[in-house]
Amino acid sequence: MTITIKKWSVEQLAFFFLLFIWHRGFYLIPETIFGYVRDDVVFGICIVVFLMSVLINQKISISRYFNIFAGILVLIVISAFMAHRTDNQAFMRGIINNMGWIAISLTYFPISTWIQEKRLTYEDIETCIVTAAFIEVILVLIQFYVVGMESMFLSIKMNERYESARLYLNNAYVVASIAIICRKIAAGENSVKNWVVLALLFMAVVFVIKSRIGMVIALFVAVFTVFFSGEVIDKVRNRENKRSNLFKIFLIIAGIALIFASRHLKLIQDFMFALRNPTEDGSLSGRLETIDYFIDKWRTNNWTTLFGYGYATRELTLYRHIIADTGFFAFLYLYGAAGVIWLIALAYKTIKDGLIVLKTEKNGLLLALALANFIGLSVTYFSGYYFAYTMLIIVIAEAKIYNYKEQGRKI
């Protein structure tokens, strides 16, 4: 893992800049800047990057995930039309509501071009992701433990959970980096730096972000990546290395368990209580109520069943329903059966590519991330600005599969 940018190429710097922009400048950009709303600025920058790429390269790459992104644009247009039909909302308002999804999706095309032209490698991508996660985590830990909540220098949503503050950090880079570093450790790269960064990442997940499903996903990718890494499997079979590698595995699991148990036993108990008594858990019961609302709207008529109710701002504001908290069901409400078909195609393609990487080089990293994308059905990782997580999966898949083809491997 490298935290220096001295030898980075222009494309690697550009990719890191996109990671920075997707997460609102690691929350350093205020909600309004020069009189403009922050998300409007992010959208504008992503559009400029896309247009510059088209002008410079004189083309839009038709690559492995092109159809997935073409499908996104179709869903957004349908959603805007349905919101006009169901709630008399202006068509352009429906497009604007999908601004975050459009912004991140369009940046796929320049990234894909850089990969195909060998200007952005898998190693570059991995380094950028871990660096971005490290910077984000350092910033939130400084905010949380050093500066405190009274003087916020990060422009980030917060509330209280378990008698202390909770910061709503998008955990896309953190989860991906946990998988990347666990893979490195499993492969024998036991540097102190890897262990320190891994500990900081989990510290942010458990003590700062405090998302229950986020913790499950972080644990899942860590354990899955370790146990489906070829180096671990092969070395454990080798008697010579059996004890040392079992010890590495034990350290990873014990370290994660220790972080969980150290201060937030209440959190684990609360999580188990929510599973057993969903109607008595405030957060979960609110989500169940929103899910019921979304399902009722989706079933309004044949049109809404096929194409969704549409992204109608007034409806969501009136009843205070939050898209990000209900994942799959919010997606069904917004885009209907057409959206579910797209989602199945996305799941199939990313999981298939994860299996290809696992089979080709005994590397479970991509498969772990792809599966985790659909574990958290209570949160949305496949639309809006949360789509950054899915983009990481797609970009990693593009780089890996393209490398195999360049090497003449059969895919």
Contacts in CASP RR format, 6 or more apart in sequence:
PFRMAT RR
TARGET T0000
AUTHOR 0000-0000-0000
METHOD contacts of the structure
MODEL  1
MTITIKKWSVEQLAFFFLLFIWHRGFYLIPETIFGYVRDDVVFGICIVVF
LMSVLINQKISISRYFNIFAGILVLIVISAFMAHRTDNQAFMRGIINNMG
WIAISLTYFPISTWIQEKRLTYEDIETCIVTAAFIEVILVLIQFYVVGME
SMFLSIKMNERYESARLYLNNAYVVASIAIICRKIAAGENSVKNWVVLAL
LFMAVVFVIKSRIGMVIALFVAVFTVFFSGEVIDKVRNRENKRSNLFKIF
LIIAGIALIFASRHLKLIQDFMFALRNPTEDGSLSGRLETIDYFIDKWRT
NNWTTLFGYGYATRELTLYRHIIADTGFFAFLYLYGAAGVIWLIALAYKT
IKDGLIVLKTEKNGLLLALALANFIGLSVTYFSGYYFAYTMLIIVIAEAK
IYNYKEQGRKI
1 127 0 8 1.000
1 130 0 8 1.000
1 180 0 8 1.000
1 181 0 8 1.000
1 184 0 8 1.000
1 191 0 8 1.000
1 193 0 8 1.000
1 194 0 8 1.000
1 197 0 8 1.000
2 127 0 8 1.000
2 131 0 8 1.000
3 130 0 8 1.000
3 131 0 8 1.000
3 134 0 8 1.000
5 13 0 8 1.000
5 16 0 8 1.000
5 131 0 8 1.000
8 16 0 8 1.000
8 124 0 8 1.000
9 119 0 8 1.000
9 120 0 8 1.000
9 124 0 8 1.000
10 119 0 8 1.000
11 114 0 8 1.000
11 119 0 8 1.000
11 120 0 8 1.000
11 124 0 8 1.000
12 120 0 8 1.000
12 124 0 8 1.000
12 127 0 8 1.000
12 128 0 8 1.000
14 49 0 8 1.000
14 110 0 8 1.000
14 114 0 8 1.000
15 111 0 8 1.000
15 114 0 8 1.000
15 120 0 8 1.000
15 124 0 8 1.000
15 125 0 8 1.000
15 128 0 8 1.000
16 128 0 8 1.000
16 131 0 8 1.000
16 132 0 8 1.000
18 46 0 8 1.000
18 49 0 8 1.000
18 107 0 8 1.000
18 111 0 8 1.000
19 128 0 8 1.000
19 129 0 8 1.000
19 132 0 8 1.000
19 173 0 8 1.000
19 388 0 8 1.000
20 26 0 8 1.000
20 132 0 8 1.000
21 42 0 8 1.000
21 45 0 8 1.000
21 46 0 8 1.000
22 42 0 8 1.000
22 104 0 8 1.000
22 107 0 8 1.000
22 385 0 8 1.000
22 388 0 8 1.000
22 391 0 8 1.000
23 132 0 8 1.000
23 136 0 8 1.000
23 170 0 8 1.000
23 172 0 8 1.000
23 173 0 8 1.000
23 385 0 8 1.000
23 388 0 8 1.000
24 38 0 8 1.000
24 39 0 8 1.000
24 42 0 8 1.000
24 155 0 8 1.000
24 385 0 8 1.000
26 132 0 8 1.000
26 135 0 8 1.000
26 136 0 8 1.000
26 139 0 8 1.000
27 136 0 8 1.000
27 139 0 8 1.000
27 140 0 8 1.000
27 154 0 8 1.000
27 155 0 8 1.000
27 156 0 8 1.000
27 169 0 8 1.000
28 139 0 8 1.000
28 153 0 8 1.000
28 154 0 8 1.000
28 155 0 8 1.000
29 38 0 8 1.000
29 41 0 8 1.000
29 42 0 8 1.000
29 155 0 8 1.000
30 38 0 8 1.000
30 155 0 8 1.000
31 37 0 8 1.000
31 38 0 8 1.000
31 155 0 8 1.000
32 38 0 8 1.000
33 41 0 8 1.000
38 155 0 8 1.000
39 99 0 8 1.000
39 100 0 8 1.000
39 385 0 8 1.000
40 99 0 8 1.000
42 100 0 8 1.000
42 103 0 8 1.000
42 385 0 8 1.000
43 99 0 8 1.000
43 100 0 8 1.000
43 102 0 8 1.000
43 103 0 8 1.000
44 103 0 8 1.000
46 102 0 8 1.000
46 103 0 8 1.000
46 104 0 8 1.000
46 106 0 8 1.000
46 107 0 8 1.000
47 103 0 8 1.000
47 106 0 8 1.000
49 106 0 8 1.000
49 107 0 8 1.000
49 110 0 8 1.000
50 106 0 8 1.000
50 107 0 8 1.000
50 109 0 8 1.000
50 110 0 8 1.000
52 110 0 8 1.000
53 109 0 8 1.000
53 110 0 8 1.000
53 113 0 8 1.000
54 60 0 8 1.000
54 109 0 8 1.000
57 110 0 8 1.000
57 113 0 8 1.000
59 113 0 8 1.000
60 109 0 8 1.000
61 109 0 8 1.000
61 112 0 8 1.000
61 113 0 8 1.000
61 116 0 8 1.000
63 112 0 8 1.000
63 115 0 8 1.000
63 116 0 8 1.000
63 398 0 8 1.000
64 112 0 8 1.000
64 353 0 8 1.000
64 397 0 8 1.000
64 398 0 8 1.000
64 401 0 8 1.000
64 402 0 8 1.000
65 108 0 8 1.000
65 112 0 8 1.000
65 349 0 8 1.000
65 394 0 8 1.000
65 397 0 8 1.000
65 398 0 8 1.000
66 112 0 8 1.000
67 345 0 8 1.000
68 342 0 8 1.000
68 345 0 8 1.000
68 346 0 8 1.000
68 349 0 8 1.000
68 394 0 8 1.000
69 105 0 8 1.000
69 108 0 8 1.000
69 109 0 8 1.000
71 342 0 8 1.000
72 101 0 8 1.000
72 102 0 8 1.000
72 105 0 8 1.000
72 342 0 8 1.000
73 102 0 8 1.000
73 105 0 8 1.000
74 338 0 8 1.000
75 335 0 8 1.000
75 338 0 8 1.000
75 339 0 8 1.000
75 342 0 8 1.000
76 95 0 8 1.000
76 98 0 8 1.000
76 101 0 8 1.000
76 102 0 8 1.000
77 95 0 8 1.000
78 307 0 8 1.000
78 308 0 8 1.000
78 335 0 8 1.000
78 338 0 8 1.000
79 94 0 8 1.000
79 97 0 8 1.000
79 98 0 8 1.000
79 307 0 8 1.000
79 308 0 8 1.000
79 310 0 8 1.000
79 311 0 8 1.000
79 334 0 8 1.000
79 335 0 8 1.000
80 91 0 8 1.000
80 92 0 8 1.000
80 93 0 8 1.000
80 94 0 8 1.000
80 95 0 8 1.000
80 97 0 8 1.000
80 98 0 8 1.000
80 310 0 8 1.000
80 311 0 8 1.000
81 91 0 8 1.000
81 307 0 8 1.000
82 303 0 8 1.000
82 304 0 8 1.000
82 307 0 8 1.000
82 308 0 8 1.000
82 309 0 8 1.000
82 310 0 8 1.000
83 89 0 8 1.000
83 93 0 8 1.000
83 94 0 8 1.000
83 97 0 8 1.000
83 309 0 8 1.000
83 310 0 8 1.000
83 311 0 8 1.000
83 312 0 8 1.000
83 313 0 8 1.000
84 90 0 8 1.000
84 91 0 8 1.000
84 94 0 8 1.000
85 303 0 8 1.000
86 297 0 8 1.000
86 300 0 8 1.000
86 304 0 8 1.000
86 309 0 8 1.000
86 310 0 8 1.000
86 312 0 8 1.000
86 315 0 8 1.000
87 309 0 8 1.000
87 310 0 8 1.000
87 312 0 8 1.000
87 314 0 8 1.000
87 315 0 8 1.000
89 312 0 8 1.000
89 313 0 8 1.000
89 314 0 8 1.000
93 313 0 8 1.000
94 310 0 8 1.000
94 311 0 8 1.000
94 312 0 8 1.000
94 313 0 8 1.000
95 102 0 8 1.000
97 311 0 8 1.000
97 313 0 8 1.000
98 311 0 8 1.000
98 383 0 8 1.000
98 384 0 8 1.000
100 384 0 8 1.000
100 385 0 8 1.000
100 387 0 8 1.000
101 383 0 8 1.000
101 384 0 8 1.000
101 385 0 8 1.000
101 387 0 8 1.000
103 385 0 8 1.000
104 384 0 8 1.000
104 385 0 8 1.000
104 387 0 8 1.000
104 388 0 8 1.000
104 391 0 8 1.000
105 387 0 8 1.000
105 391 0 8 1.000
107 391 0 8 1.000
108 391 0 8 1.000
108 394 0 8 1.000
108 395 0 8 1.000
111 120 0 8 1.000
111 395 0 8 1.000
111 398 0 8 1.000
112 398 0 8 1.000
114 120 0 8 1.000
115 121 0 8 1.000
115 395 0 8 1.000
115 398 0 8 1.000
115 399 0 8 1.000
115 402 0 8 1.000
116 402 0 8 1.000
120 399 0 8 1.000
121 399 0 8 1.000
121 403 0 8 1.000
122 396 0 8 1.000
122 399 0 8 1.000
122 400 0 8 1.000
122 403 0 8 1.000
125 395 0 8 1.000
125 396 0 8 1.000
125 399 0 8 1.000
126 180 0 8 1.000
126 396 0 8 1.000
129 173 0 8 1.000
129 176 0 8 1.000
129 177 0 8 1.000
129 180 0 8 1.000
129 392 0 8 1.000
130 177 0 8 1.000
130 180 0 8 1.000
130 181 0 8 1.000
130 197 0 8 1.000
132 173 0 8 1.000
133 173 0 8 1.000
133 174 0 8 1.000
133 176 0 8 1.000
133 177 0 8 1.000
133 201 0 8 1.000
134 177 0 8 1.000
134 197 0 8 1.000
134 200 0 8 1.000
136 169 0 8 1.000
136 173 0 8 1.000
136 174 0 8 1.000
136 204 0 8 1.000
137 174 0 8 1.000
137 200 0 8 1.000
137 201 0 8 1.000
137 203 0 8 1.000
137 204 0 8 1.000
138 200 0 8 1.000
139 154 0 8 1.000
140 154 0 8 1.000
140 156 0 8 1.000
140 167 0 8 1.000
140 169 0 8 1.000
140 204 0 8 1.000
140 208 0 8 1.000
141 200 0 8 1.000
141 203 0 8 1.000
141 204 0 8 1.000
141 208 0 8 1.000
143 149 0 8 1.000
143 152 0 8 1.000
143 153 0 8 1.000
143 154 0 8 1.000
143 156 0 8 1.000
143 167 0 8 1.000
144 165 0 8 1.000
144 167 0 8 1.000
144 207 0 8 1.000
144 208 0 8 1.000
147 153 0 8 1.000
148 165 0 8 1.000
149 158 0 8 1.000
149 165 0 8 1.000
152 158 0 8 1.000
154 167 0 8 1.000
156 167 0 8 1.000
156 168 0 8 1.000
156 169 0 8 1.000
157 167 0 8 1.000
157 168 0 8 1.000
158 165 0 8 1.000
158 166 0 8 1.000
158 167 0 8 1.000
158 168 0 8 1.000
159 165 0 8 1.000
159 166 0 8 1.000
159 168 0 8 1.000
160 166 0 8 1.000
161 210 0 8 1.000
162 210 0 8 1.000
162 264 0 8 1.000
162 266 0 8 1.000
162 267 0 8 1.000
162 270 0 8 1.000
166 208 0 8 1.000
166 209 0 8 1.000
166 210 0 8 1.000
167 208 0 8 1.000
167 209 0 8 1.000
168 209 0 8 1.000
169 204 0 8 1.000
169 208 0 8 1.000
169 209 0 8 1.000
170 385 0 8 1.000
170 386 0 8 1.000
170 388 0 8 1.000
170 389 0 8 1.000
171 205 0 8 1.000
171 209 0 8 1.000
171 211 0 8 1.000
171 214 0 8 1.000
171 217 0 8 1.000
171 218 0 8 1.000
171 389 0 8 1.000
172 381 0 8 1.000
172 386 0 8 1.000
172 388 0 8 1.000
172 389 0 8 1.000
172 392 0 8 1.000
173 388 0 8 1.000
173 392 0 8 1.000
174 201 0 8 1.000
174 204 0 8 1.000
174 205 0 8 1.000
174 209 0 8 1.000
174 218 0 8 1.000
175 214 0 8 1.000
175 217 0 8 1.000
175 218 0 8 1.000
175 221 0 8 1.000
175 369 0 8 1.000
175 372 0 8 1.000
175 389 0 8 1.000
176 369 0 8 1.000
176 389 0 8 1.000
176 392 0 8 1.000
176 393 0 8 1.000
176 396 0 8 1.000
177 197 0 8 1.000
177 201 0 8 1.000
178 198 0 8 1.000
178 201 0 8 1.000
178 202 0 8 1.000
178 205 0 8 1.000
178 218 0 8 1.000
178 221 0 8 1.000
178 222 0 8 1.000
179 221 0 8 1.000
179 222 0 8 1.000
179 225 0 8 1.000
179 365 0 8 1.000
179 368 0 8 1.000
179 369 0 8 1.000
180 365 0 8 1.000
181 194 0 8 1.000
181 197 0 8 1.000
181 198 0 8 1.000
181 201 0 8 1.000
182 198 0 8 1.000
182 221 0 8 1.000
182 222 0 8 1.000
182 225 0 8 1.000
182 226 0 8 1.000
182 252 0 8 1.000
183 225 0 8 1.000
183 226 0 8 1.000
183 229 0 8 1.000
183 363 0 8 1.000
183 364 0 8 1.000
183 365 0 8 1.000
184 194 0 8 1.000
185 194 0 8 1.000
185 195 0 8 1.000
185 198 0 8 1.000
185 226 0 8 1.000
185 248 0 8 1.000
185 252 0 8 1.000
186 225 0 8 1.000
186 226 0 8 1.000
186 229 0 8 1.000
186 230 0 8 1.000
186 231 0 8 1.000
186 232 0 8 1.000
186 248 0 8 1.000
186 249 0 8 1.000
186 252 0 8 1.000
187 229 0 8 1.000
187 231 0 8 1.000
188 231 0 8 1.000
188 248 0 8 1.000
190 248 0 8 1.000
199 255 0 8 1.000
199 259 0 8 1.000
201 218 0 8 1.000
202 218 0 8 1.000
202 256 0 8 1.000
202 259 0 8 1.000
203 259 0 8 1.000
205 211 0 8 1.000
205 214 0 8 1.000
205 215 0 8 1.000
205 218 0 8 1.000
206 215 0 8 1.000
206 259 0 8 1.000
206 260 0 8 1.000
206 264 0 8 1.000
206 267 0 8 1.000
207 263 0 8 1.000
207 264 0 8 1.000
210 264 0 8 1.000
210 267 0 8 1.000
211 379 0 8 1.000
212 267 0 8 1.000
212 270 0 8 1.000
212 271 0 8 1.000
212 274 0 8 1.000
213 375 0 8 1.000
213 376 0 8 1.000
213 378 0 8 1.000
213 379 0 8 1.000
214 376 0 8 1.000
214 379 0 8 1.000
215 260 0 8 1.000
215 267 0 8 1.000
215 271 0 8 1.000
216 375 0 8 1.000
216 376 0 8 1.000
217 372 0 8 1.000
217 375 0 8 1.000
217 376 0 8 1.000
219 256 0 8 1.000
220 368 0 8 1.000
220 371 0 8 1.000
220 372 0 8 1.000
220 375 0 8 1.000
221 368 0 8 1.000
221 369 0 8 1.000
221 372 0 8 1.000
222 252 0 8 1.000
222 256 0 8 1.000
223 252 0 8 1.000
223 253 0 8 1.000
223 256 0 8 1.000
224 364 0 8 1.000
224 367 0 8 1.000
224 368 0 8 1.000
224 371 0 8 1.000
225 364 0 8 1.000
225 365 0 8 1.000
225 368 0 8 1.000
226 232 0 8 1.000
226 249 0 8 1.000
226 252 0 8 1.000
227 233 0 8 1.000
227 249 0 8 1.000
228 358 0 8 1.000
228 362 0 8 1.000
228 363 0 8 1.000
228 364 0 8 1.000
228 367 0 8 1.000
228 368 0 8 1.000
229 362 0 8 1.000
229 363 0 8 1.000
229 364 0 8 1.000
229 365 0 8 1.000
230 362 0 8 1.000
230 363 0 8 1.000
231 362 0 8 1.000
232 245 0 8 1.000
232 248 0 8 1.000
232 249 0 8 1.000
233 362 0 8 1.000
234 362 0 8 1.000
235 241 0 8 1.000
235 242 0 8 1.000
235 244 0 8 1.000
235 245 0 8 1.000
236 242 0 8 1.000
236 245 0 8 1.000
236 246 0 8 1.000
236 249 0 8 1.000
260 267 0 8 1.000
260 268 0 8 1.000
261 268 0 8 1.000
270 281 0 8 1.000
273 280 0 8 1.000
273 281 0 8 1.000
274 281 0 8 1.000
274 283 0 8 1.000
274 284 0 8 1.000
278 284 0 8 1.000
278 285 0 8 1.000
278 288 0 8 1.000
279 285 0 8 1.000
279 288 0 8 1.000
287 325 0 8 1.000
287 326 0 8 1.000
287 378 0 8 1.000
290 321 0 8 1.000
290 322 0 8 1.000
290 325 0 8 1.000
290 326 0 8 1.000
290 329 0 8 1.000
290 330 0 8 1.000
291 326 0 8 1.000
291 329 0 8 1.000
293 319 0 8 1.000
293 321 0 8 1.000
294 309 0 8 1.000
294 321 0 8 1.000
294 326 0 8 1.000
294 329 0 8 1.000
294 330 0 8 1.000
294 332 0 8 1.000
294 333 0 8 1.000
295 329 0 8 1.000
295 332 0 8 1.000
295 333 0 8 1.000
297 304 0 8 1.000
297 309 0 8 1.000
297 315 0 8 1.000
297 333 0 8 1.000
298 304 0 8 1.000
298 305 0 8 1.000
298 308 0 8 1.000
298 309 0 8 1.000
298 332 0 8 1.000
298 333 0 8 1.000
298 336 0 8 1.000
299 305 0 8 1.000
300 309 0 8 1.000
304 310 0 8 1.000
304 336 0 8 1.000
305 336 0 8 1.000
305 337 0 8 1.000
306 336 0 8 1.000
306 337 0 8 1.000
306 338 0 8 1.000
307 335 0 8 1.000
307 336 0 8 1.000
307 337 0 8 1.000
307 338 0 8 1.000
308 332 0 8 1.000
308 333 0 8 1.000
308 334 0 8 1.000
308 335 0 8 1.000
308 336 0 8 1.000
308 337 0 8 1.000
308 338 0 8 1.000
308 339 0 8 1.000
309 315 0 8 1.000
309 333 0 8 1.000
309 334 0 8 1.000
309 336 0 8 1.000
310 333 0 8 1.000
310 334 0 8 1.000
310 335 0 8 1.000
311 334 0 8 1.000
315 321 0 8 1.000
316 322 0 8 1.000
316 323 0 8 1.000
323 330 0 8 1.000
323 334 0 8 1.000
323 380 0 8 1.000
323 383 0 8 1.000
324 330 0 8 1.000
324 379 0 8 1.000
324 380 0 8 1.000
324 386 0 8 1.000
325 378 0 8 1.000
325 379 0 8 1.000
326 378 0 8 1.000
326 380 0 8 1.000
327 376 0 8 1.000
327 377 0 8 1.000
327 378 0 8 1.000
327 379 0 8 1.000
327 380 0 8 1.000
327 381 0 8 1.000
327 382 0 8 1.000
328 343 0 8 1.000
328 377 0 8 1.000
329 377 0 8 1.000
330 380 0 8 1.000
331 339 0 8 1.000
331 340 0 8 1.000
331 343 0 8 1.000
331 380 0 8 1.000
331 382 0 8 1.000
331 383 0 8 1.000
332 339 0 8 1.000
332 340 0 8 1.000
334 383 0 8 1.000
335 342 0 8 1.000
343 382 0 8 1.000
346 382 0 8 1.000
346 390 0 8 1.000
347 370 0 8 1.000
347 373 0 8 1.000
347 374 0 8 1.000
349 397 0 8 1.000
350 366 0 8 1.000
350 370 0 8 1.000
350 373 0 8 1.000
350 390 0 8 1.000
350 393 0 8 1.000
350 394 0 8 1.000
350 397 0 8 1.000
351 367 0 8 1.000
351 370 0 8 1.000
351 371 0 8 1.000
353 366 0 8 1.000
353 370 0 8 1.000
353 397 0 8 1.000
353 400 0 8 1.000
353 401 0 8 1.000
354 364 0 8 1.000
354 366 0 8 1.000
354 367 0 8 1.000
354 370 0 8 1.000
354 397 0 8 1.000
355 367 0 8 1.000
356 400 0 8 1.000
356 401 0 8 1.000
356 404 0 8 1.000
356 411 0 8 1.000
357 363 0 8 1.000
357 364 0 8 1.000
357 365 0 8 1.000
357 366 0 8 1.000
357 367 0 8 1.000
357 397 0 8 1.000
357 400 0 8 1.000
357 401 0 8 1.000
358 364 0 8 1.000
358 366 0 8 1.000
358 367 0 8 1.000
360 404 0 8 1.000
360 409 0 8 1.000
365 396 0 8 1.000
366 393 0 8 1.000
366 396 0 8 1.000
366 397 0 8 1.000
366 400 0 8 1.000
369 392 0 8 1.000
369 393 0 8 1.000
369 396 0 8 1.000
370 393 0 8 1.000
370 397 0 8 1.000
373 381 0 8 1.000
373 382 0 8 1.000
373 389 0 8 1.000
373 390 0 8 1.000
373 393 0 8 1.000
379 386 0 8 1.000
380 386 0 8 1.000
381 387 0 8 1.000
381 389 0 8 1.000
381 390 0 8 1.000
382 390 0 8 1.000
401 411 0 8 1.000
404 411 0 8 1.000
405 411 0 8 1.000
END
